[in-house]
Amino acid sequence: MIGVQPTVGPPLPSQLTSKDSAGKTVTVLVHQAKPANILIHSAKLVLADAQGNVFATPNTSVTLTPPGAAVSQAASQTGPTPNLTINIQGQVQKP
């Protein structure tokens, strides 16, 4: 399960935007220049970041801050807004 909680306001919905053999892409629209906590939970899967670093607990929180409006316009020519990649490493081994 993936959820997004801005620092102020109600939780934000995520939406599946694409799915292929490489995985799924989920998109969440957030306010510009406002930090948002990405909450990740899986009791059955071992999850890791894009570099392969396994999350230490089944409940992980990552904070991303999107750029402001002026920065977004300049960045659209040089690169995308921040994103978070989560990889499934396998299933949790039962003791």
N, C-alpha and C positions, 0 to 999 in steps of 0.2 A: 504494500500500500504506500502511496506517495501523497503527501498533503503539503500545502503551502500556507503558512501563517505570516501575514505581514506584521510588522512591529505594532501597527495600529489598525484595528478593524477586524472584520470577520475572516475566517479561513477562505482561501481562494480555490475554486474548482480547477482540477486538471482535466485535460481533454486529450484522448488518443488522436494524434494527427497523422500517424503513418505506422505501418507494420509490414515487415518483410523478413526474409530469412536471417538478416543480421540482428533483428530485434524490433522493439517498439519505440516510437518517439511520442512523448507526452509533452504537451505545451501548456503553460500557465501564463496568463497575462497578468503582469504586476504593475504597480505604480512606478513611474519614473523616479529615479534617485531615492527610493525608499527601500531599506533593507527588507528582505523577505527570508524567513526560515523555511528551508525545504526539510520536511520531516519524512524520514524513510523508516519503514518497519517491515521486517520479515522474520517470522519465527521458524520458517521452513527452509529458507534459502540463505546461502553465504553470499553476501554482497560486497563489492569492492568499488573503488573509484576508478577513473580512467587509466591511472598508472598501475593498477593491480593491487593497491593497498587495501586489504580486507578491513571492513568496518569492525571495530572491536566489540560492539554490542549489537543486538538485533534492532535496537532503537537508535537511530543516528540523526543528528540535526546538522545541516550545513546552511550557513547564511550567505546569501548573494545580494549584492547591491547593484541594480541596473543603473546605467548612466542617466543623467538628466537629459532634457529635451535638446539642448544645444549640443551636448556631447553626442547624443544619439544620431543627430543629423550628420555630424562630422565622421562618426564611427561607421556609419552605413557605407561610406566609401572605402574604409580601410579594414573593416572586419565586423563580425556579428556581435550581438549583445551577449552578456555572460550566459553560459550554459553549464549544465552539470551532467556528466555521464556516469551511469551506474551499471556495473557489469555483474552478472550472475556467475559466481565461481563454482557453484555446486549446491548440493543439499546439506543441511545441518545434520551432522552425525549424532544419532541418539546414543547416550551413554549406556 
